[in-house]
């Protein structure tokens, strides 16, 4: 089994000779990995912030967990 050091060396050598397509693929992998490490995206945070705002303005508009479960059971037959 290759050691981490061997894998890093192999990847560095590969990148030094890779064409643009491969570099873009590797860059996309890195970007995706970094985004996952950061947690929520700005778009998801905005959605949650809007929902929280709506709840604070009208807390009675939502459903209880029991009601929600019943609705989901009816809709999906679970």
C-alpha positions as a printed Julia matrix, in Angstrom:
78×3 Matrix{Float64}:
   0.0    0.0     0.0
   1.29   3.43   -0.92
   2.12   5.83    1.87
   0.58   9.28    2.02
   3.94  10.76    1.05
   4.14   8.54   -2.04
   0.59   9.49   -3.05
   1.35  13.2    -2.64
   4.5   12.89   -4.77
   2.62  11.01   -7.47
  -0.17  13.62   -7.54
   2.3   16.52   -7.68
   4.14  14.91  -10.59
   0.86  14.23  -12.38
  -0.39  17.8   -11.93
   2.87  19.23  -13.27
   2.16  17.52  -16.61
  -1.65  17.55  -16.65
  -3.62  19.28  -19.39
  -6.22  21.98  -18.74
  -9.16  19.55  -18.61
  -7.57  17.5   -15.82
  -6.59  20.64  -13.92
 -10.19  21.89  -14.08
 -11.46  18.54  -12.79
  -9.01  18.59   -9.89
  -9.92  22.19   -9.15
 -13.63  21.27   -9.06
 -12.87  18.48   -6.59
 -10.95  20.88   -4.37
 -13.7   23.51   -4.57
 -16.35  20.95   -3.65
 -14.31  19.67   -0.73
 -13.72  23.19    0.6
 -17.43  24.01    0.32
 -18.34  20.9     2.33
 -15.9   21.88    5.05
 -17.43  25.34    5.37
 -20.87  24.02    6.3
 -23.96  25.74    4.92
 -23.73  27.57    1.65
 -24.8   31.21    1.57
 -27.92  30.19   -0.35
 -28.95  27.59    2.23
 -28.27  30.0     5.08
 -30.46  32.61    3.37
 -33.32  30.08    3.06
 -33.07  29.15    6.73
 -32.87  32.79    7.8
 -36.04  33.56    5.82
 -37.88  30.62    7.36
 -36.79  31.67   10.85
 -37.97  35.22   10.19
 -41.36  33.94    9.02
 -41.66  31.79   12.13
 -40.81  34.68   14.46
 -43.37  36.9    12.75
 -46.11  34.25   12.93
 -45.17  31.34   15.21
 -48.66  29.81   15.09
 -48.51  29.32   11.32
 -46.43  26.16   11.51
 -47.37  22.57   12.31
 -46.45  20.45   15.29
 -44.14  17.51   14.72
 -47.11  15.18   15.25
 -49.18  16.94   12.58
 -46.28  16.94   10.17
 -45.67  13.21   10.65
 -49.35  12.49   10.04
 -49.34  14.56    6.86
 -46.23  12.81    5.58
 -47.7    9.39    6.36
 -50.84  10.27    4.41
 -48.93  11.73    1.47
 -46.26   9.03    1.15
 -47.99   6.03    2.72
 -45.27   5.52    5.27
